[in-house]
Amino acid sequence: MRLLLENWNNYLDSIRETKKFLQEVAKAAGEAEEEESSSVGYQKMIDLIKGEGGSELTINIDVPKGDDKAFGATEKTKLPFDYGEFPDYINDADKMGWDLIIAPSESGKEWNKVGNLLPVGRVDYKEGTGKEGNDKIVMASGGTISEEDKKALKVFFGKMSDRFEEPRWDV
């Protein structure tokens, strides 16, 4: 089962890379698809999640808790949380859906809509990494994250301090 999930995640990664490549080719050829309506900045994304109808926003969990993911690096790391995206809202930094992290203690559930998840924090790439703006939105039920979850995220991203800022909780 683990091998199947790993292969599926690799397949999804390859589709995203192919889509990104094709968009770049189309843009260079002057035939880029109009995605402007779904491209939103960080604050707009937070407002959408917190706003009326935010609980109905679609989320995809791309890498479930316990699976491996490489964050802009070749080595993969086992995730202590569910990692996914808002596929309908594009982050201009990577031209893909806004990234999300579900608090570790709430990960492992079936998520396909925001439901009662609310933003509680963010994890940003450091300047000079080439990935600035590709922020990750940390979500937790009712907009409350435990100190234990905060610590787990701080420790996890601390191991990649060459790429990531320390998680922030000032959403």
C-alpha positions in Angstrom: 0.0 0.0 0.0 2.9 2.4 0.9 4.5 1.7 -2.5 1.2 2.5 -4.2 0.8 5.8 -2.4 4.5 6.7 -3.1 4.0 5.9 -6.8 0.8 7.9 -6.8 2.5 10.9 -5.2 5.3 10.7 -7.8 2.8 10.6 -10.5 1.0 13.7 -9.2 4.4 15.5 -8.9 5.1 14.6 -12.6 1.7 15.9 -13.7 2.3 19.2 -11.9 5.8 19.6 -13.4 4.4 18.8 -16.8 1.6 21.3 -16.4 4.0 24.0 -15.3 6.3 23.2 -18.2 3.4 23.4 -20.7 2.2 26.7 -19.3 5.7 28.1 -19.7 5.8 26.9 -23.3 2.3 28.3 -24.0 3.3 31.6 -22.4 6.4 31.8 -24.5 4.4 31.1 -27.6 1.8 33.8 -26.5 -0.9 31.2 -26.1 -1.0 31.0 -22.3 -4.3 30.0 -20.7 -6.1 32.7 -18.7 -5.7 31.7 -15.1 -5.8 35.2 -13.7 -9.2 34.7 -12.1 -8.0 31.8 -9.9 -4.6 33.4 -9.1 -4.7 35.0 -5.6 -2.2 36.5 -3.2 -1.6 35.3 0.4 -4.0 37.7 2.1 -6.8 37.1 -0.4 -6.4 33.3 0.1 -6.7 33.8 3.9 -9.8 36.0 3.4 -11.3 33.3 1.1 -10.8 30.6 3.7 -12.1 32.7 6.6 -15.0 34.2 4.6 -18.5 33.1 3.8 -18.3 29.8 1.9 -14.7 29.2 3.0 -15.7 25.9 4.6 -16.7 24.6 1.1 -13.3 25.3 -0.5 -11.8 22.1 -2.0 -8.6 20.8 -0.6 -6.4 17.9 -1.9 -4.1 16.0 0.4 -1.1 15.2 -1.9 1.1 13.8 0.8 -0.5 12.2 3.8 1.1 12.1 7.3 3.8 9.5 7.4 4.7 9.7 3.7 7.9 11.2 2.3 8.2 14.6 0.6 11.1 16.6 -0.7 10.7 20.3 -0.2 12.8 21.8 -3.0 15.5 19.2 -2.4 16.5 15.8 -3.5 16.2 14.1 -0.1 12.8 13.2 1.0 11.6 13.6 4.6 8.8 11.7 6.4 6.0 14.2 7.1 4.5 14.5 10.6 1.4 16.2 9.0 -0.9 16.1 6.0 0.4 18.2 3.1 -1.8 19.4 0.3 -3.2 22.3 -1.7 -6.1 24.4 -2.6 -6.3 23.3 -6.3 -8.7 26.1 -7.3 -6.6 29.0 -6.1 -3.2 29.5 -7.7 -0.2 30.9 -6.0 1.8 33.0 -8.5 5.1 32.0 -6.9 4.8 28.5 -8.4 1.7 28.7 -10.6 0.1 25.8 -8.6 -2.5 25.6 -6.0 -1.8 27.3 -2.6 0.0 24.8 -0.3 -1.5 23.8 3.0 -0.3 22.0 6.1 -2.8 20.4 8.5 -1.8 20.5 12.1 -0.1 17.2 13.0 -2.7 16.1 15.6 -5.5 16.5 13.1 -3.7 14.9 10.2 -4.7 11.4 8.9 -8.4 12.2 8.5 -10.3 12.3 5.3 -10.1 15.9 4.0 -11.6 17.1 0.7 -13.2 20.4 1.9 -11.9 23.0 4.4 -14.8 22.2 6.8 -14.0 23.8 10.2 -10.2 24.1 9.4 -9.0 27.7 9.6 -5.6 29.3 9.1 -3.4 29.4 12.2 0.0 30.0 10.8 2.3 30.0 7.8 5.7 28.6 6.7 7.7 30.8 4.3 10.7 30.0 2.1 13.7 32.1 2.9 14.8 34.9 0.6 17.4 33.8 -1.9 16.1 30.2 -2.2 14.3 31.0 -5.5 11.0 29.9 -3.9 10.0 33.1 -2.1 6.2 33.5 -2.0 5.5 29.8 -2.1 4.2 30.0 1.4 2.5 27.1 3.2 -0.7 27.9 5.1 -1.0 26.0 8.4 -4.6 24.9 9.1 -6.3 23.6 12.3 -9.8 23.0 13.5 -11.6 26.1 14.7 -8.5 28.2 14.2 -6.7 26.8 17.2 -3.4 25.0 17.1 -1.9 23.3 20.2 1.6 24.1 21.5 2.5 20.5 20.8 1.6 20.9 17.1 3.5 24.2 16.9 6.6 22.5 18.4 6.3 19.6 15.9 6.2 22.0 13.0 9.0 24.1 14.4 11.2 21.1 14.8 10.3 19.7 11.3 11.0 22.9 9.4 14.0 23.7 11.7 15.8 20.7 10.0 15.4 22.6 6.8 16.4 26.0 8.1 18.6 26.6 5.0 15.3 26.9 3.0 12.5 27.8 5.4 11.8 30.5 7.9 10.6 29.4 11.3 6.8 28.9 11.3 4.8 32.0 12.1 1.5 32.1 14.0 0.4 35.6 13.2 -2.3 34.9 10.6 
